Structure formats: structure tokens, C-alpha cells
Amino acid sequence: MNVKGAFDAVLPGRLVNRLREQGWPNNLVRWVQSFATNRSIKIRLDGETGPETKLECGLPQGSPISPILFMLYIAPLFWMGKPQSRFGYADDIAILATSNSLQTNCDSLKMDMQETLEWGKTEGIIFDPKKSELIHFYKGHRTLTDTPAIHTGSMNIEVKPGPLKWLGVHFDRKLCFKPHIQILAAKALKGANALRSLSNTHRGIPPYLTKKVAEACILKKCYFASETWWPGRTRTKKNALNNPISISNVVDSHLSLLNKVVITYTKAILPVYKTTNTAVLYEEAKLRPSEIELNLISQLYTAQTIRLDLYHPLRIRAENITKAREYNRTPDTRFARLITALPETEHINLLAFPPWEIRESRAEAEARINGPMGRTKAQAAEDFKAFHTKIPRSDIQIFSDGSKSKSKDGATGGGFVISQFDIQIAHHSFSLGTNTEVFDAEATATIAKAAKALTLASTKLATDLWIFLDNHEAALRLGSHFNGSSQRVFEDFLKLTQAWAVRPRLPYTSSGKICVRWVPGHLDIPGNEIADKAAKEGTKLLFPLNSICTLISLKRMIRTRANKADKQL
């Protein structure tokens, strides 16, 4: 169903009242009231501007806040009947009914439609019958006369031949998405042929520009919503003996259509002859076959679920699937198969530090850690050595580092060295297994060494705790809130900075602080070289049990898998 003139139908008074009913803060409600009222419009045509007309209702089409306010305005619509069977985005609304009978579904949908239309009348919202569509999902063969329609007092919705388009995805009755792929592939192929006509083996636009156009404008459209419809080449199912077996998803025809588009684009990008080997085309154009690209897109999308809000529907589904995996249940949906294929991964809470909070700018963080800021590594090393001599000898100094083995297992290790009064008082190496990156190891080593420093007896003699590390990005993130990989580690570090200020100390010392400073690596800075050696020793230690995969490590594994499959062509 589609709301007719969606933004124009919003009444400011009712919008404000709805926000108050939903419990939004008063200052936000007052801002929305100011935004939605006292608006006017002028029409400009051929250089002539018409008179100003005051608007009594509606939201501006171009504002990014308008779709959000409209969804809040029609929110009661999604709590009617069975809320789990109602979906919406902007002015597009979908109502789902499931049963063993098409007629039963129609009866259920008819009741939901009547309830929706009656609510629309009370709210001044009209649904466009021309843009309202109906589709039945079923197996077997039926004609259009066998599929019942929905008839209400003011709206009749018939089943139309072909797929139903909703939010850019073409749904067919069997949910095989072949019509969707055919439609998108046909559009992409038309664009590929047009692009190919601009170049040949003698003249044309530069290949790198053609590749940018192909990736940004056409291939993105060709793979649109593949996270939803791509099932993978095979799936696992248990047979009668309860043994897992591999079953084909019958996607060869899908891949054939998409590969034809990709090959056409490689020939548009490269000045090559028609007889050029396919593997050479993929390699030189730096494009992947559609199967590898679809797997990469869907797996990266699944990896992003760990960064969703705790109450996001996909996050809730992912949690339920993970719990079911503990009971060895076979995943029965595309999304479930993708989730169960992931290793145990950390969860990121994006709302731990929401984007509207005031943040430290990158320039401020660079100045805080004395980052490169245009200097060469050699210049930065000389500056650091000069600065290092000025640090009070009583302050605790810690150098840390992370390392990743170049062997097949790709083990990650961390290490640190603690010194005070020019004496090395602690030296430690540890392993983080194969599911972390150097960035994570640096952050973990930092919190481990800071926690260790707090337990030292000589801590009461120090004023400041100095932490030196050569990973620039990790140094920038330490000391501030971070919504990325190893989030828990960075949050724990912030707690340690607070603990340092209230530590037991001698009366003549001040509370001090924990200072993070970047140090250029591999330039013969003694403490950094010792920490680097300790980190490399950590890669050779036994892996920790039940290590959890970090976000950047998960993404690296997915991309490495795609690159490996690409090289095997």
C-alpha cells in the first residue's frame, strides 16, 4: 500500500501530539513544532516569482528529517493487528499474512486493510489504490483466476501478472528472485554496452575512469539488495540419517546473467579484443566474478549486524539464531546460514557514544598524541628522543606493540615493557590468537600494561603514566570513545584513566594523568624495539581458549576469502 501525497498529509498539530504520546523530550517536540509550523512557499518559473502562500500542513520534501517525522506520524499504523506482520519505509507499507490457504490469507489481509483505511480516514491519510498491489507466495502452478483478490468498500486490489516491486526489489511468487535479477541485469547490460561504445583498442576514455563509472553507477545497481536475495551456491541440510549434506540452490542461471554483465564491463574498461581470456579480463579489470562478489557483499553485510542497535530487528534475529546454534539446529533461512557461518564475534554498541555527542576532532587528537602532522618518520623520531629525555624519571613509562605472524595461521601477539627510574620493571608477551589484528593487539597491550602499572608498588612515586605505541590509529583512539573494533578495550582504558587519578600516592605527588603518545616504529628507539620484539614473541605463544573475533579481523577474513577465490580462477 502507498500513502498518497505522504508528506503533504501531515498535520502539524497531530504530529506534535503524536510525539508527546510517544514520550519524546519536550525540547525535541518544541523544535519539531517550530519546524512544521509557520511555513510558506513561493513558486518560481522562468525567472518570475509568485506570491508567498502560507502552508497549513505538510513537511518539506527535501529535508532529511521529514521521512523520520513522517514515520513517527504514522507509527500507530504498524501497531495494529499483528505488528510483526507489518513493515514500512517512508510512504510504502507492506502487510503480510501467512497460512496454508490463499483465501485465508486474503480474508486476513482484508480485515487488516479495512482497519488501516479506517485509521487513515480519522488521520486524514489517503492510500493510493493505483499504487497498491497484491502478490501471493506459493509453490505449484496456478492461473490468475485461481488466485483470490482483495475487495473492500473503497479499494479493490487484484493480483497482477509478473513480480511485485517493493523498495526496489522485485518479488516473485516463488521467491527465487529470478525476475529481479533479469530486470536489473537487462538494465545493467544496456549501460555496459553504452559504455563499451565509448572506447575500443585504438581510442577512448582512460580505463580507470571507465572502471569508476562501472563500479559506482552500474554494478552497484546490478547487485542491489543482493544481501536479501543471494542464497549462495549451496546450502547444508541433514538427511534421514541426520548427516549434513550439500544441496544446490540452483543459481546457475542467476550467475550466468550477472557474469554476462561483468564480462561486458571488463571489455568496456579494457582496450582488448573479443577473444581475450575471461580470467585475464577479470584480473586486468580488477573486477570479480559475480559469485565471488555476491558472497563478499552478503558476508560483509552480515558482519555489520554486530554494529546494529540492540533493538534492531536484524540484531534480535541474529541473537536468536546464535542461541539456536548452541542446540545444533540446522539454519533454515538465508540470513541464518550467513549468521551461523560467522565465528564468535564481539558486539559493538553504537549508542555507547552517539554521533550527536561532542567529539574530539582528528586534528585535536593528532596534537594530543603528537602525531606525524606532516613530519617524516625520521624527524618524528628525533623529536621523540629529545622529548623523552625531559620526562621525569619518577614517571612510569610503557612501550607497547602488536604484531601479526606472516605464517599461514596469521597469529597475533602483543607485548609491552614498563620502566621507571631508568630501570625495566616489567616485560610481558601474550597471544591473541588468529581472530584479531595488529590494531586490536596494540589496544589490548595498552590496557594490559596500564592495568599492570596500577598494581606496581612504585606507582605511588609517579605523577604521570606515559604510554608510547607506534600504531597511529590505535594511539588516536585511546583516550576517547570509540565505536569500532575492540570497543570494550577502549572503554576499559577510559576507566583506567579515571582509576589512575584516584590511585594511592605520596603526599608530595599530584594526581597526574595517563598520557598517550605516538612513537615512530623501527627507528632504533630502545623501548619501542624491546616492545616490538616482545610482540613477535607473543605470536609464537599458545592461542588463548575461546578467543572472540574482532570486527576488523572478521572483515579481513571475509575479504581474504574473496581474494583467494579470485586468484583461483
N, C-alpha and C positions, 0 to 999 in steps of 0.2 A: 504494500500500500504506500501511496505517496501523498504527502501533505501539500495541498495546493497553495501556492504563494506562501511558503512556510514562514519566512522572516517577517513578511508583511502582516501576518495574522497575530503577532504577539502584542498583547495589550499591556502597557507598562504597569498599570495598577495591579493587574493579576500577576504579572511577573514578580513584582516586589512582594506581594502577598505570598506567592509560592515559595520564594526564597526564605521568607520568615518562617513558614510552615516547615521547611526543610532544616531549619536550625542554623542558617548561615550567620556569621557575625554581623552585628549591626552596622559597623563601619563599611563592610563589603556591600551590604544591602543598600545603604545610602549612596554608595558610589554607583551601583547599578541603576538606582533611581535617577541619579543625575545624568547618567549615560543615556538612559532610554527616554527621558522626557525633555521637553523644550527643544526639540529638533525641528529643523526647517530644511527646505530643499529649493534649489533653483535649477532650471533646465537651460543648458547652453547648446545652441545649434547654429552652425555656420557663422560663428562669431557673435551671435545675438544671444543675450541672456534674458530669460523670462523673469517674471516677478517672484518674489520669495513666498513660498507656501509653507505654512506650519503643518507639521506631521503630528497626528494624534496617536498613532500606533506604529508598530514595526521596529525592526532592528536594521542597522546599516549592513548591506551585503558584504562590503569589503573589510569589515573589522574582524580580526581573529577571535575576538571574544563572543561574537554573535552566534556561531554554531554551538558554543558551550552553553550560553544562556538559553538558546532555543531548546537544547536537550533537557535542561533543567525545567524549562517551562512545560514540556510535555512528559516529564518524568512519571506522573501518575498513570500514564498510558501503559507503561511497562510493568506496573504492579497489579494490573487487573488479571483475572483468571489465573493462569499458571505463569508466573513471572519467568520461570526457566525456559519457557517456550516462546518468549517474545524478545526480539532483537531490533536494534535500531541504530542508525547513523545519520545524523542531521535530519533531513526530511524523509528518509527511506525507512520504512517499518516492515518487519517480517514477523509473521505469526506462524508457528509450527504446530502441527498436530500429528500424532503417531498412533497407529493401531493396526490391526490385521485386516481392516476393511476400508476401502476408499470412501464409501458412503458415510461410515462412522467419522472419518476424518473431516469430511465436508460438513457434517452436522455440527461437529465441534468448532470448526472454523466459522461457520455461520453464526453461532452464538457469540464467539469472540468478536466477529465483525460488527454485529448488532450493538454489543457493549461499547466497542470502540467508536462507532458512529454516533451513538447517543452521547458519549462523553464529549465528542467533538462538537456537537451542537451546543452543549452547555458552555463550552470554552471558546466558541466562535472559530473553530478549526474545521476546514472542509478538506475532504480527501478526494483526490482526482481519480475518477473511475477509469479514465483513459490510460492512466499510468499504473493502474492496479492489475496485477497478474496472478495467475494460479498455476501451480505445477504439482503433479503427483509423482512421488518417487516410488517405483515398484519394479519388480522383475517380471519377466514374461512379456507377452505380446498383447497389446490392446489397441483398439482404434479410438479416435477422439470421441466417438459416440458412446464408447464404453466407460469413459472417464467422466464422472459427475462434475457438474459446475456448482457454483455458489450463487444463490439468489436471495437478496434481501429486499426490503421495501424500496430503497433508493439506489441500490448498486447491484449489478449483476456482473459476475466475473466468470468468464469462460476459459477453458483450457485451450491455449494456443499451441499450434504445432511448433516444434523446434525447442531450443533451450530457453531458459528464463535468465535474464541478466539482472544481477543484483550486486551492487558495489563493484562493478567491473568484472565480475566472474560470471561465466555462462554455465548455469546448472542444467544438466540433462537429467532425464528421469532415472537413469541407472547410476548416476553419479560417477561415471567413468571419465568425465571431463574431456572426452574426445572432441565434441563440438567447440568447446572453449579453445582448445589447442589449435584446431583447424582455423578458427576465426582469427586468432592472434597471429598464427604462422602466416596466413594469407596476407595480412596487413604488413607484417614484418618483411615478407618476401618482396612485396611491392616496393617497399622502401629500399631494400637491398639492391634490387635491380636498378632503381633510380640512381642510387649512389654509385653503382658499378658503371653506369653510363658516363660518369664524370671523369673516369680515368681508364687508361689502358697501359700497354707496355712501353709506349713512347711518350706519353704526356699525361698530365692530370694533377690533382691536388696531392700534397705530401701524404704519405701513408699514415703518419702519426695523427694527423688531423682527421683523416677518414676513420681511423680506429676510435678516436674520441667520440665522433658522431655516432658510430655504430653502437658503442657501449652505452652511451648516455641516452640516446634517443630511441633506438630500435630494440636492441637486445633486452633492455630493461622492460620494455613493453611486452616483448615476446615471452619473458619468464614471469610476467605479472601474476602474483598470487600463487606462485609455484609451491610456497610453503603449505598451501591448502590442498592442492590437487596432486602433487607429485608423491606417489606411494613408494618409490624405489623399484628396482628391477624385480626383486624377490621379497618374500616375507617368510617368516618362520611359523610353522604350525605343528602341533603334536598329532601324531597318527593314532590309530587304535591301540597301539602298544605303548602309548604315552611317550614316544620318542620324537624329538624335534626333526622336522623335515622342511626342506626349502620348497616353496611354491611360487611359481611365476605370477607376476602381477599383470602380464600381458600388456606391456607398454611399448613394444617394438614399433608399432605404428605411430605412437606419440613421438618417440625419439627420431623416427625417420623424417617426420615433418619438421621437427626443430633442427635436426642436423643439416637438412637441406638449406635452411635459413642461414645457419652459421657458416657453412661452406661458401654460400653465395657472398657473405660478408667478407670472408677471408680473401676471396677473389676481387672484391671491391677495394679492399685495403692494399693488397699487394699487386705490384705490376708483374703478374705471372701469366703463363699460358694455361689453357683449359686442361691440359693433360698433366699438370703438376700433381705430384703425390699428395694424398689427403693429409697424411701425418706431417709432411713438410709444411703444408698450408697452416695447420694448427700451430706448429712450432714457430714459424716465422711471423704469423699474425698475433701471436700471444693470446689466442682465444682457446677455450677449452671445448671439447665435445659436449653436447647438451646434457648427457647423462651425468658427467662429472660436475658440470656447473650446477645442475639441479640438486645433486646431492650436497654440494657445498652450500648453496643458498638455504636449503631446508635445515641443514645441520647448524649453520651459524644462527639461523632464526631460533632454533630450539635452544641453543646456548644462551640466547638473550633472555629466555624466560627466567633465569636466575636473577635478573636485574629488575624484574617486574615487581610492582607493589604486591604486598602480601594478600590483598583482597582482589587482585586482578583475576578474572575468571580462568585464564590460562595458567596462572600460578597455582590456583587452587586445584585445577585438574592435574597439573604436574605433581603436586604433593600427593594427591590420591593415587596416582599411577605409581609413584615411588613406594608408597606403602604397600600397594598390591604386589609389587615386585618382591617384597620380603616373603610373601607366601608362594613364590614361584608360579604366579599366574601368568599365562601367556598373553602378551599385549594383543588387543583385538582391534585397534584403530591405528591410523597413520601416525597421529600425534603420540600415542602410547609407545609405538615402536621406536620413534625418534627419542623419546624421553628415556626409555629403558636402555638405549644404546649408549647413553652418556655415562661416564664414570661419576662416582660420588663427587659432587662439586659444591664449592662454597656458595652461600647465598648473599646477595648484595641488597642492602636496604637503601634505595634511592632517597627515601624520605628522612633518613638519618640526618642529612643536611640538605634541605630542599633548595632548589635553584634560586628561589627568591630571597634567600638569606644573603647578607653582605659577605662577599668572599675576598680573599687576598688575591690581588692581581698577579699575573705571572711576573711582571716587572718587579713588583714588591718582593715576591718570593725569590727571584734571582738575586736581588740586593741582599736579602736576609741570609742566603747561603753563600754569598759571594761567588756566584756562578761565572761562567766564561765571560758573558757580556762583551763580546767582540774580541776578547783576547785569544791568543793562541794557547795551546796546552803548555808549551814551554814557558811562556810569560806567566800563565796562571800558576805554574809550579814554583817559579822564582818568587812570586808574590806570596804564595802559601808558606814557603820556607822562611821568608822574612817575618811573616805574621806569627808563625809557630813559635819563634823564639821569644815573643812578647807575652805568651800565655803564662800566668803564674804557675810555678812548679807545684803548688799545692792543689791546683785544679786537676780533676780526673780527666784523662784523655783516652778516647776509644777510637780505634780504627777498625772498620768492618768492611767486608767484601762478600760478594757472591760469585759463584762460578757454576758453569754447566759443562758437563763432560761431552766431548765430541764423539764418544763411542756410541754404539747402537742404542744402549739403554737411555742415553741422554740424562744421566743422573745430575741433580742439582745439589750443591753444597754451599754452606755458609761458614764464615769464620770471623773471629774478632780477637783483638789484643787490647788489654787495658793497662795503662801505665799511670803512675803518679810519682812525683819527685824524681823523674827520670829513671824510674825503676819499673820494669814489667811485672805486674802483679797478677795477671790472669791472661790465659791464652786458651782458646777453645775452637774446635771444629765440630760441625754437625752436618747430617744429611737430611735433605728434604724430599728424597725420592725422585721420581720421574715426572710428577704431576705439577711441578712448579717451574717458574722461570727465574732468571737472574734478578729481575726486578723484585720478585717476591722474596728471594733469598736475602737480598740486601735489606729489605724492610724487616724481615724476621730476625736477621742477625742484629739489627739495630735495637729492636725491643728486647732481645735476649741479653745483649750486653748492658743496656740501660737498667734492666731488672737486676742483673748481676752486680752492677755498680752500687745500687741501693743497699745491697746486703753487705758491702765491704765495711770493715771496722773503720777504715781511714776516710770514709765518706764524710764524717763529721768535721774533718780538717779542710775540706774543699768548699769553695764558694760556687763555682760553676762546673757543669759536666759538659765536656766538649765531645761531640760525635763527628767523626770525619768519614766520609764514604765517597767513592768515585762514581757511583751511579747517579747521574744528574737528575733523572726523573724521580727517582726514589727520594733524593735529597729535597727536591721541590715539594713533594707531597708530605714529608714528615713535618709535623708541627701544625698541620691544618687538616680540616675534614676532607675526606676523600671518598667518592662513591664508585670506586673502581676495584680492580683486583686486590686481594688481601686487605679488604676494608677493615676487617676485625683487627688486624695487626696495627694499622694506622690509628684506629680508635684507642687501642690499648696504649699506644705510645703517648697519646694526649693525656691519658690518665696518669702515666708515669711522670709527665712534666709537672702535673699537679702534686704528685707524691713527693717529687724532689724538693719542692718549695717548703714542705712541712716535715722534712726528714729531721731526725735528731742531729744537732750540730753544736759546735762550741760557741760560747757567747760572743767571741770576737769575730765570728764569720757571719756573713749575711745569707739570706735565704737563697740567693742566686737563681740560676735557671739552667735548663738544658739547651745548649746551643748546637745547632746542626750546621755543618759547613762542608761544602763540596771540595774535593781534592782531586786534581787530575791524576789519573791512573797510569801506571807503568812508566813513571819518570823518576825512578830511584828515590822516592820519598820513603824513608825507612819503615815507618809504621804501616803505610799502605802496602808495601811489599810483603811484610810479615802477614798481614790480613789476607792478602791475595793467596799466599802460599797455604794458609790455614783453610781458606775456602776450597782450594783444589784438593786438599787432603779430605775435606768433607764429602766430595763427590765419590770417594772410594770407600766410604763407610757403609755399613748395613743400612738399608732403607728403613724408615720408620713404619710401623704397622698402621694400617688404616689411614694412610695419608689422603687428604682431601685435595682434589684438583682445584686449582685457582682459575679465575676467569680467563686471563691471558694465556695460560697454559692450555686450556680447553680450546680456545680459538686457534692456537698454534697447531695443536694436534689435528684439528679439522682441516686446516689449510695444508699441512704437511701431507695428510692423506690424499687430498685432491691433487697436489703437485706430484706425488708418487704415482697416482693413477694416470696422470697426464703424461709422465715420462715413459710409461709402459706401452704407449701407443706404437 
